[in-house]
Amino acid sequence: MKVELAVEPLGSWIETNGKPLIIAGPCSAETEDQLVETARQLKELGAVHVIRAGVWKPRTRPGSFEGMGEAALPWIQRAKAETGLPFAVEVATPEHIELALKYGVDILWVGARTTVNPFNVQEIADALRGVDVPVLVKNPVNPDLALWVGAFERLAGAGIKKLGAIHRGFATGEASKYRNVPMWQMAIELKSIFPQLPIIGDPSHMAGKRAYLNELAQMAMDLNYDGLIVESHIDPDKAWSDAAQQLTPAAFGEMLDHLQIRQVESQNLEFQGFMEQSRRSIDNVDRQIVEMLAARMALVERLAEYKRDNNVTLFQPDRWKEILKTRTDLGQKLGLYPELVEEIYKIIHMESIRKQTEIIHSAVQGV
């Protein structure tokens, strides 16, 4: 059963003066001096609203640095006292929640490895029942929108109203220059399901390398995200975890200075007129696309009947290879990315196979 999200606006639980929420800090709290000095330098930027640090680090394989645990929590108290900024920490168990709240952590987030497991998310939701604390939820490691949606429904079912999403990209197994493929459409779809839910971009975990942080952060802003969470360390190359993707506070400040924050809409009448006319044209083209898809499927149905009557297989690999090559080549000549055309035709092909299978099975069953 779907649980409605009664989400409180971002501005009701943290003040950003109308600017995007900026969360920054080291991947891991390694030493007291490292954490406090990083927090102090980030505070000096004048643009950071929340400090973050990993205390418990769920790692893929044992033997890696897994965080300092409870020993780091007093360091957080000192960093908060010296900067006056709230603090965010990842939690993965009810024990983590109890300790984080005991030491005055202000914001909790659920990591990607936890979101992927509904049992763990439910344990966290149950532990938070009756607690008034903001909770941010990272997307699951794998591109499964239902798991992400389900995590919010479980937390909302426990009465948590200060909710937000962190989009950190997905492990797809496909070759990519990024550590985690952004798959921006997943976050857009989440926003369409929960329009009131704040979404925060995590370019650090998408990128995996400092060189890609700027472009990913800008893309998040261009998509009207509500903020960013970025890893920053006073000496990134010596960081105990995720060294390649962390920025010094000074470099992070430069990145923020170069970010373009665009308006959601414009009051310029000429712009509004142009937008309205352009959208009407797009609507017209989209209608033609849908009509042509329907026409294509009608041809597929007729073809399926002939295959059925002549006892021919549905899938013919050589024909499929020909379609994929000729359509992507044509698309490229017309200025379209081959990957876009390929993905569209994969979807069309799957629907074509489904429709043909339906026609042949209906004949076999005498329908």
C-alpha positions as CSV (number, residue, x, y, z in Angstrom):
1,M,0.0,0.0,0.0
2,K,1.4,3.4,-1.0
3,V,2.0,5.9,1.8
4,E,1.5,9.5,1.0
5,L,4.5,11.7,1.8
6,A,3.6,14.7,4.1
7,V,6.9,16.3,3.5
8,E,7.8,19.5,5.2
9,P,9.4,22.2,2.9
10,L,13.2,22.3,3.0
11,G,13.1,25.8,4.3
12,S,11.1,24.8,7.4
13,W,14.0,22.8,8.8
14,I,17.1,24.6,7.5
15,E,17.6,28.2,6.5
16,T,19.4,28.8,3.2
17,N,18.1,32.3,2.4
18,G,16.6,31.0,-0.9
19,K,19.9,29.5,-2.1
20,P,20.6,25.8,-2.9
21,L,21.4,23.8,0.2
22,I,25.1,23.1,0.4
23,I,26.4,20.2,2.5
24,A,30.1,19.6,2.5
25,G,32.8,17.8,4.5
26,P,35.1,14.8,4.4
27,C,34.2,11.4,3.3
28,S,35.3,10.1,6.6
29,A,36.1,11.6,10.0
30,E,39.7,10.4,10.4
31,T,41.1,12.4,13.2
32,E,39.8,15.2,15.4
33,D,42.1,17.8,13.9
34,Q,41.3,16.7,10.4
35,L,37.6,17.0,10.9
36,V,37.6,20.2,12.9
37,E,40.0,22.0,10.5
38,T,38.0,20.9,7.5
39,A,34.8,22.2,9.1
40,R,36.5,25.4,10.0
41,Q,37.7,26.1,6.5
42,L,34.4,25.2,5.0
43,K,32.7,27.6,7.4
44,E,35.0,30.4,6.2
45,L,33.6,30.0,2.7
46,G,30.4,31.5,3.9
47,A,28.4,29.2,1.5
48,V,28.1,25.9,3.4
49,H,25.0,25.2,5.4
50,V,25.8,21.8,6.8
51,I,28.9,19.8,7.5
52,R,29.0,16.1,6.7
53,A,31.4,13.3,7.6
54,G,31.3,9.5,7.6
55,V,31.5,7.9,11.0
56,W,30.4,4.4,10.0
57,K,31.6,3.5,6.5
58,P,30.0,0.4,4.9
59,R,32.6,-0.9,2.5
60,T,32.3,-3.4,-0.3
61,R,35.1,-5.6,1.0
62,P,36.5,-6.1,4.6
63,G,39.9,-4.7,5.4
64,S,39.1,-1.2,4.1
65,F,38.8,1.7,6.5
66,E,35.3,1.4,7.9
67,G,35.2,4.6,10.0
68,M,36.1,5.6,13.5
69,G,32.6,4.8,14.9
70,E,31.5,6.3,18.2
71,A,35.0,7.6,18.9
72,A,34.5,10.3,16.1
73,L,31.2,11.6,17.6
74,P,32.8,13.9,20.2
75,W,34.9,15.4,17.4
76,I,31.6,16.3,15.7
77,Q,30.4,18.0,18.9
78,R,33.6,20.1,18.8
79,A,33.3,20.9,15.1
80,K,29.7,22.0,15.7
81,A,30.7,24.2,18.6
82,E,33.5,25.9,16.7
83,T,31.6,26.5,13.4
84,G,28.0,26.8,14.6
85,L,26.9,24.7,11.6
86,P,24.7,21.6,11.8
87,F,26.1,18.2,11.1
88,A,25.0,15.3,9.0
89,V,26.0,11.7,9.4
90,E,25.2,8.4,7.6
91,V,23.4,5.8,9.7
92,A,22.8,2.1,8.8
93,T,21.4,0.6,12.0
94,P,19.2,1.5,15.0
95,E,22.4,1.6,17.1
96,H,23.9,4.2,14.8
97,I,20.8,6.3,15.1
98,E,20.8,6.1,18.9
99,L,24.5,7.2,19.1
100,A,24.2,9.9,16.5
101,L,21.2,11.6,18.3
102,K,22.9,11.1,21.6
103,Y,25.9,13.2,20.4
104,G,23.7,15.9,18.8
105,V,23.9,15.0,15.1
106,D,21.4,17.2,13.3
107,I,20.7,15.4,10.1
108,L,20.8,11.7,9.2
109,W,21.2,10.1,5.9
110,V,20.6,6.6,4.7
111,G,23.3,5.3,2.4
112,A,23.0,3.6,-1.0
113,R,23.9,0.2,0.3
114,T,21.2,0.5,3.0
115,T,18.5,1.8,0.7
116,V,18.8,-1.3,-1.4
117,N,17.6,-3.5,1.5
118,P,14.0,-3.0,2.6
119,F,14.6,-4.9,5.8
120,N,17.3,-2.5,6.8
121,V,15.2,0.5,5.8
122,Q,12.3,-0.7,7.9
123,E,14.6,-1.2,10.9
124,I,15.7,2.4,10.6
125,A,12.2,3.7,10.1
126,D,11.1,1.8,13.3
127,A,14.0,3.2,15.2
128,L,13.1,6.8,14.1
129,R,9.4,6.5,15.0
130,G,8.5,9.5,17.1
131,V,11.8,11.3,16.4
132,D,11.8,14.7,14.8
133,V,15.0,14.7,12.7
134,P,15.6,15.4,9.0
135,V,16.4,12.2,7.1
136,L,18.0,12.1,3.6
137,V,17.9,9.0,1.5
138,K,20.4,8.1,-1.1
139,N,19.3,6.3,-4.2
140,P,20.0,2.5,-4.1
141,V,23.3,1.3,-5.6
142,N,21.5,-0.3,-8.5
143,P,19.0,1.6,-10.7
144,D,15.8,0.4,-9.0
145,L,13.3,3.3,-8.6
146,A,10.8,1.2,-6.6
147,L,13.4,0.6,-3.8
148,W,14.1,4.3,-3.6
149,V,10.3,5.1,-3.5
150,G,9.7,2.4,-1.0
151,A,12.4,3.8,1.4
152,F,10.5,7.1,1.5
153,E,7.2,5.4,2.0
154,R,8.6,3.4,5.0
155,L,10.1,6.5,6.6
156,A,6.9,8.5,6.0
157,G,4.9,5.6,7.5
158,A,7.0,6.0,10.7
159,G,6.0,9.7,10.9
160,I,9.2,11.2,9.5
161,K,8.2,14.5,7.7
162,K,11.6,16.1,7.2
163,L,12.7,14.1,4.2
164,G,15.0,14.6,1.3
165,A,16.6,12.6,-1.5
166,I,20.3,12.4,-2.4
167,H,21.0,11.4,-6.0
168,R,24.4,9.8,-6.1
169,G,24.3,7.9,-9.3
170,F,24.0,4.1,-10.1
171,A,26.2,1.2,-10.6
172,T,25.1,-0.2,-13.9
173,G,28.0,-2.4,-14.9
174,E,28.3,-0.5,-18.1
175,A,31.5,1.4,-19.2
176,S,31.4,5.0,-18.1
177,K,33.8,7.8,-17.4
178,Y,31.9,8.2,-14.1
179,R,32.2,6.1,-11.0
180,N,28.4,5.9,-10.9
181,V,26.3,6.6,-13.9
182,P,24.0,9.7,-13.1
183,M,20.9,8.4,-14.9
184,W,19.3,11.8,-14.3
185,Q,15.9,10.4,-15.5
186,M,15.7,8.3,-12.3
187,A,15.8,11.4,-10.1
188,I,13.4,13.2,-12.4
189,E,10.9,10.3,-12.2
190,L,11.2,10.3,-8.4
191,K,10.4,14.1,-8.4
192,S,7.4,13.4,-10.6
193,I,6.2,10.8,-8.0
194,F,6.9,13.0,-5.0
195,P,6.9,16.6,-6.3
196,Q,7.3,18.1,-2.8
197,L,10.4,16.0,-2.0
198,P,13.7,18.0,-2.0
199,I,16.5,16.4,-4.2
200,I,20.1,17.0,-3.5
201,G,22.8,16.1,-6.0
202,D,25.9,14.2,-4.9
203,P,28.5,14.8,-7.7
204,S,31.3,13.3,-5.6
205,H,29.9,9.8,-5.8
206,M,28.8,10.2,-9.4
207,A,32.2,11.4,-10.5
208,G,34.7,9.3,-8.6
209,K,37.3,11.9,-9.8
210,R,37.7,15.6,-9.0
211,A,37.9,16.4,-12.7
212,Y,34.2,15.7,-13.3
213,L,32.8,17.4,-10.2
214,N,32.1,20.8,-11.8
215,E,30.1,19.4,-14.8
216,L,28.0,17.2,-12.6
217,A,27.3,19.8,-10.0
218,Q,26.3,22.2,-12.8
219,M,24.0,19.6,-14.3
220,A,22.2,19.2,-10.9
221,M,21.7,22.9,-10.7
222,D,20.4,23.1,-14.3
223,L,17.8,20.4,-13.4
224,N,16.7,22.6,-10.5
225,Y,17.9,20.4,-7.7
226,D,17.5,21.8,-4.2
227,G,21.2,21.5,-3.3
228,L,24.5,19.6,-3.4
229,I,26.4,17.3,-1.0
230,V,30.1,17.3,-1.8
231,E,33.1,15.6,-0.2
232,S,35.8,18.0,1.0
233,H,39.0,17.3,2.8
234,I,41.9,19.5,4.0
235,D,44.4,17.1,2.3
236,P,42.4,15.0,-0.2
237,D,45.3,13.0,-1.6
238,K,46.0,11.6,1.9
239,A,42.4,10.8,2.7
240,W,41.7,7.4,4.1
241,S,38.7,6.9,1.8
242,D,37.5,8.2,-1.6
243,A,40.7,10.3,-2.0
244,A,40.3,10.8,-5.7
245,Q,36.9,12.5,-5.5
246,Q,37.5,15.0,-2.6
247,L,38.3,18.7,-2.9
248,T,40.1,21.0,-0.6
249,P,37.8,23.6,1.0
250,A,39.4,26.2,-1.2
251,A,38.9,24.3,-4.4
252,F,35.3,23.6,-3.3
253,G,34.8,27.3,-2.8
254,E,36.1,28.0,-6.4
255,M,33.7,25.4,-7.7
256,L,30.7,27.1,-6.0
257,D,31.8,30.5,-7.3
258,H,31.7,29.1,-10.9
259,L,28.3,27.5,-10.5
260,Q,25.5,29.1,-12.5
261,I,22.2,29.1,-10.5
262,R,19.4,29.6,-13.0
263,Q,15.8,30.8,-12.4
264,V,12.9,28.4,-12.4
265,E,11.0,30.8,-14.7
266,S,11.3,34.3,-16.2
267,Q,9.0,37.3,-16.1
268,N,10.2,38.4,-19.5
269,L,7.1,38.6,-21.7
270,E,9.1,37.9,-24.9
271,F,10.6,34.8,-23.3
272,Q,7.2,33.6,-22.0
273,G,5.7,34.0,-25.5
274,F,8.6,32.1,-27.1
275,M,8.2,29.3,-24.5
276,E,4.5,29.0,-25.1
277,Q,4.9,28.8,-28.9
278,S,7.8,26.3,-28.6
279,R,5.9,24.1,-26.3
280,R,2.9,24.0,-28.7
281,S,5.3,23.0,-31.5
282,I,6.8,20.3,-29.3
283,D,3.3,19.0,-28.4
284,N,2.5,18.8,-32.1
285,V,5.7,16.9,-32.9
286,D,5.1,14.5,-30.0
287,R,1.6,13.8,-31.2
288,Q,3.1,12.8,-34.6
289,I,5.7,10.6,-32.9
290,V,2.9,8.7,-31.0
291,E,0.8,8.4,-34.1
292,M,3.8,7.0,-36.0
293,L,4.5,4.5,-33.2
294,A,0.9,3.3,-33.4
295,A,1.3,3.0,-37.2
296,R,4.5,1.0,-36.8
297,M,2.9,-1.4,-34.3
298,A,0.0,-1.9,-36.7
299,L,2.6,-3.1,-39.3
300,V,4.2,-5.3,-36.7
301,E,0.9,-7.0,-35.9
302,R,0.3,-7.7,-39.5
303,L,3.8,-9.1,-39.9
304,A,3.3,-11.3,-36.8
305,E,0.2,-12.8,-38.4
306,Y,2.2,-13.7,-41.5
307,K,5.0,-15.2,-39.4
308,R,2.4,-17.2,-37.5
309,D,0.7,-18.5,-40.7
310,N,4.1,-19.5,-42.2
311,N,5.6,-20.9,-39.0
312,V,8.5,-18.4,-38.8
313,T,10.3,-17.4,-35.6
314,L,9.6,-14.0,-34.0
315,F,13.1,-12.9,-33.5
316,Q,15.5,-12.7,-36.4
317,P,18.9,-11.5,-35.3
318,D,20.2,-10.3,-38.7
319,R,17.1,-8.1,-39.2
320,W,17.5,-6.6,-35.7
321,K,21.2,-5.8,-36.3
322,E,20.2,-4.1,-39.5
323,I,17.5,-2.0,-37.9
324,L,19.8,-0.9,-35.0
325,K,22.7,0.1,-37.4
326,T,20.6,1.9,-40.0
327,R,18.6,3.8,-37.4
328,T,21.5,4.9,-35.3
329,D,23.5,5.9,-38.4
330,L,20.5,8.0,-39.6
331,G,20.1,9.5,-36.2
332,Q,23.8,10.5,-36.1
333,K,23.5,12.2,-39.5
334,L,20.6,14.2,-38.2
335,G,22.5,15.3,-35.1
336,L,21.2,12.8,-32.6
337,Y,23.3,10.9,-30.2
338,P,23.6,7.2,-31.3
339,E,23.0,6.1,-27.7
340,L,19.6,7.9,-27.7
341,V,18.4,6.3,-30.9
342,E,19.7,2.9,-29.8
343,E,17.8,3.0,-26.4
344,I,14.6,4.1,-28.1
345,Y,14.8,1.3,-30.6
346,K,15.6,-1.2,-27.9
347,I,12.3,-0.3,-26.2
348,I,10.4,-0.3,-29.6
349,H,11.9,-3.8,-30.3
350,M,10.9,-5.2,-26.9
351,E,7.3,-4.0,-27.5
352,S,7.4,-5.4,-31.0
353,I,8.4,-8.8,-29.6
354,R,5.8,-8.6,-26.9
355,K,3.0,-7.8,-29.4
356,Q,4.1,-10.6,-31.8
357,T,4.2,-13.1,-29.0
358,E,0.7,-12.1,-28.0
359,I,-0.6,-12.6,-31.5
360,I,1.0,-16.0,-31.9
361,H,0.0,-17.3,-28.5
362,S,-3.6,-16.2,-29.0
363,A,-3.7,-18.3,-32.2
364,V,-2.3,-21.3,-30.5
365,Q,-4.8,-21.1,-27.7
366,G,-7.6,-20.7,-30.2
367,V,-8.6,-17.2,-29.1
